[in-house]
Each structure stands twice: as structure tokens, then as C-alpha cells.
């Protein structure tokens, strides 16, 4: 019975974690900041950014897009793409200007 007690305690702790209210995530915070910036006209809509990006990355396929707010307040669209040669890349684009900031291999 002594070995069962730690298991019961552990299960109680895990169950408590499932019941605990979720903490605001960085993703949710960034999304809210970006939504407000879009409404205020401080960043460009994703559809415009994609139109600007397509000619720079011909033959690429967008797999995923995230929005990230940097510590300095800059808002970045982060794209995961497969380029025309089949390589997975991460592309960072300034959400305000549409300028490509970085293209790197995504491992």
C-alpha cells in the first residue's frame, strides 16, 4: 500500500492541473496585440502580405503562418513554407511594411 500512496498523490496533482484555469498564453497575447494594430492600421492584413511575398518566393507553398510580437513591439508574420525545390523554410516579414526580414532553413 505504501507504493500506491505516491501514485494516488501524483494522480491528484495531475487532475488538479487539468482542472486549473488556463493561463493567458503568449500566443493569445500576441494575437490580441496584432488584432488591435490591424484595426488601427499599424500593420497590413495577412492577405496583402501574402500578395507581396508571392513574387519573392515563386513556386512556394505556405504551410503555416504565425504572428509574433517582438520584445521591442515590432509585429512579425512568421511563415513556414516549402520552397520550389522542396525545402522547408521559415520566412519572417515585418507586418507593418511587408518587408522580408529573414529567410532561413527550418529544421
C-alpha positions in Angstrom: 0.0 0.0 0.0 2.9 2.4 0.6 3.8 2.4 -3.1 0.2 3.1 -4.1 0.1 6.3 -2.0 2.6 8.3 -4.1 0.7 7.2 -7.3 -2.5 8.5 -5.8 -0.9 11.8 -4.8 0.6 12.1 -8.3 -2.8 11.4 -9.9 -4.4 14.0 -7.7 -1.8 16.6 -8.7 -2.3 15.8 -12.4 -6.0 16.0 -12.0 -5.6 19.4 -10.4 -3.6 20.6 -13.3 -6.4 19.6 -15.7 -9.0 21.5 -13.7 -6.9 24.6 -13.2 -7.9 27.6 -15.4 -5.6 28.1 -18.3 -3.1 30.9 -18.1 -3.1 33.5 -20.9 -0.6 32.3 -23.4 1.9 34.4 -25.3 0.2 33.4 -28.5 -3.2 34.8 -27.3 -1.5 38.0 -26.1 0.3 38.4 -29.4 -2.9 37.8 -31.4 -4.8 40.4 -29.4 -2.0 43.0 -29.9 -1.9 42.2 -33.6 -5.7 42.4 -33.9 -5.7 45.9 -32.3 -2.8 47.0 -34.5 -4.6 45.8 -37.6 -7.8 47.7 -36.6 -5.7 50.8 -36.0 -4.0 50.5 -39.4 -0.5 50.0 -37.9 0.0 46.6 -39.7 -1.0 45.2 -43.0 -3.6 42.5 -43.4 -2.2 39.0 -44.0 -3.8 38.9 -47.5 -1.7 41.9 -48.5 1.4 40.5 -47.0 0.9 37.2 -48.9 0.4 39.2 -52.2 3.7 41.0 -51.6 5.5 37.7 -50.6 4.4 35.5 -53.5 6.6 37.2 -56.2 9.6 37.0 -54.0 9.1 33.2 -53.4 7.8 31.8 -56.7 6.6 28.2 -56.6 6.5 28.2 -52.8 3.6 26.8 -50.7 2.6 28.3 -47.4 2.2 25.7 -44.7 1.6 27.8 -41.7 1.5 31.4 -40.6 2.0 32.8 -37.1 2.1 36.3 -35.8 4.6 37.3 -33.2 5.2 40.4 -31.2 8.8 41.0 -30.5 10.1 42.5 -27.2 10.6 45.9 -29.0 6.9 45.9 -30.1 7.6 45.0 -33.7 4.9 42.7 -35.1 6.2 39.9 -37.4 4.4 37.4 -39.6 6.2 34.1 -39.5 5.6 31.8 -42.5 6.6 28.2 -42.7 6.9 27.4 -46.4 8.1 24.8 -48.8 10.1 26.4 -51.5 10.2 25.5 -55.2 13.0 23.0 -54.6 11.0 21.2 -51.8 13.0 22.7 -48.8 11.2 23.8 -45.6 11.9 27.4 -44.9 10.9 30.0 -42.3 10.2 33.5 -43.6 9.8 36.5 -41.3 8.0 39.5 -42.6 7.5 42.9 -41.0 3.7 43.2 -40.5 3.8 47.0 -40.9 5.9 47.3 -44.0 5.7 43.9 -45.7 9.5 43.8 -45.9 11.0 40.3 -45.7 13.3 40.4 -42.7 14.7 36.8 -42.8 14.6 33.6 -44.8 16.2 30.6 -43.2 16.1 26.8 -43.4 13.6 25.4 -40.9 14.7 22.2 -39.3 
